[in-house]
């Protein structure tokens, strides 16, 4: 088994696309200030387009790039970076979802496979 950049990039994509890595925040129509969270992960999931659009776009011997397909999920960048939802004052619950995913779901998978993983 070769543990190179392609291995870890493919593992990142695989873990990101698992059902356990998704979360959805639905607004209660009777009370728009009550948000119900479903799921236990961090990858945004309402229609599934963001989660299914994760792919390995570039692989080099010592590095790789994982991206979201911008045609399928053009709003992923807004989910990642915006403070609020659209032009509203509602806080963006998905903000920094990539960092949260890497720190939680991806690290857990690395610890499962390699036993001793320390994050600094």
VOGU-3710 file (C-alpha; in Angstrom, 3 decimals, decimal comma):
1> xxxxxxxxxx> 0,000/0,000/0,000  1,431/3,350/-1,052  0,476/6,208/1,250  0,994/9,100/-1,123  -0,917/12,331/-1,851  -3,361/10,517/-4,149  -4,215/8,027/-1,391  -5,025/10,764/1,123  -6,857/12,889/-1,468  -9,047/9,953/-2,474
11> xxxxxxxxxx> -9,653/9,150/1,190  -10,705/12,776/1,817  -13,229/12,562/-1,052  -14,517/9,179/0,105  -15,079/10,377/3,684  -16,647/13,658/2,504  -19,226/11,727/0,466  -20,311/9,412/3,279  -23,824/9,876/4,700  -22,307/10,274/8,171
21> xxxxxxxxxx> -20,380/13,374/6,994  -23,435/15,418/6,038  -25,519/17,957/7,922  -28,619/19,913/6,980  -30,084/22,948/8,713  -33,789/23,307/8,040  -35,807/26,305/9,140  -39,115/25,560/10,860  -41,748/27,263/8,672  -43,944/28,062/11,691
31> xxxxxxxxxx> -41,050/29,656/13,548  -38,332/30,909/11,131  -35,961/31,620/14,046  -35,912/27,947/15,069  -33,362/25,960/13,098  -33,476/22,173/13,220  -30,158/20,466/12,525  -30,192/16,973/11,034  -27,114/14,843/10,520  -23,916/14,616/12,490
41> xxxxxxxxxx> -21,271/15,712/10,007  -20,225/19,049/8,546  -20,668/18,809/4,763  -23,785/20,834/3,791  -26,592/18,595/2,594  -30,019/19,755/1,513  -30,155/18,598/-2,105  -26,933/16,567/-1,931  -25,271/18,506/-4,733  -22,506/19,963/-2,567
51> xxxxxxxxxx> -21,560/16,626/-1,034  -21,693/14,680/-4,313  -19,648/17,320/-6,159  -16,438/16,765/-4,126  -13,684/15,389/-6,359  -9,910/15,019/-6,662  -8,930/17,565/-9,313  -5,122/17,431/-9,372  -2,581/14,901/-8,170  1,194/15,371/-7,983
61> xxxxxxxxxx> 3,706/13,065/-6,294  3,620/14,987/-2,990  0,397/17,024/-3,155  -3,138/16,968/-4,444  -6,118/19,300/-4,787  -9,662/18,428/-3,762  -12,441/20,648/-5,138  -16,170/21,080/-5,391  -17,648/21,065/-8,870  -18,624/24,718/-9,401
71> xxxxxxxxxx> -21,197/23,878/-12,069  -23,022/21,443/-9,811  -22,584/23,386/-6,583  -21,739/27,050/-7,340  -22,857/28,137/-3,866  -20,303/25,998/-1,971  -17,953/28,987/-1,720  -20,714/31,049/-0,080  -21,512/28,246/2,351  -17,829/28,111/3,292
81> xxxxxxxxxx> -17,050/31,823/3,663  -20,147/34,012/4,152  -21,034/35,224/7,631  -24,774/35,360/6,894  -27,252/33,532/4,666  -27,679/35,582/1,486  -28,457/39,210/2,256  -30,214/38,394/5,520  -29,051/38,735/9,110  -29,368/34,971/9,650
91> xxxxxxxxxx> -25,966/33,490/10,612  -24,536/30,991/8,127  -24,515/27,686/10,042  -22,286/26,064/7,393  -19,492/28,668/7,604  -16,019/27,049/7,624  -17,539/23,619/6,980  -14,337/22,377/5,304  -12,192/23,105/8,350  -14,820/21,501/10,606
101> xxxxxxxxxx> -14,980/18,439/8,341  -11,187/18,042/8,236  -10,909/18,498/12,013  -13,685/16,040/12,815  -14,738/13,403/10,267  -11,472/13,212/8,302  -9,241/13,083/11,389  -11,454/10,350/12,894  -10,989/8,264/9,737  -7,208/8,778/9,831
111> xxxxxxxxxx> -7,162/7,743/13,494  -9,247/4,681/12,675  -6,821/3,598/9,950  -3,500/4,631/11,476  -4,255/4,522/15,232  -1,813/7,268/16,257  -2,641/10,556/14,559  -1,866/13,807/16,320  -3,051/17,148/15,006  -1,050/20,248/15,848
//
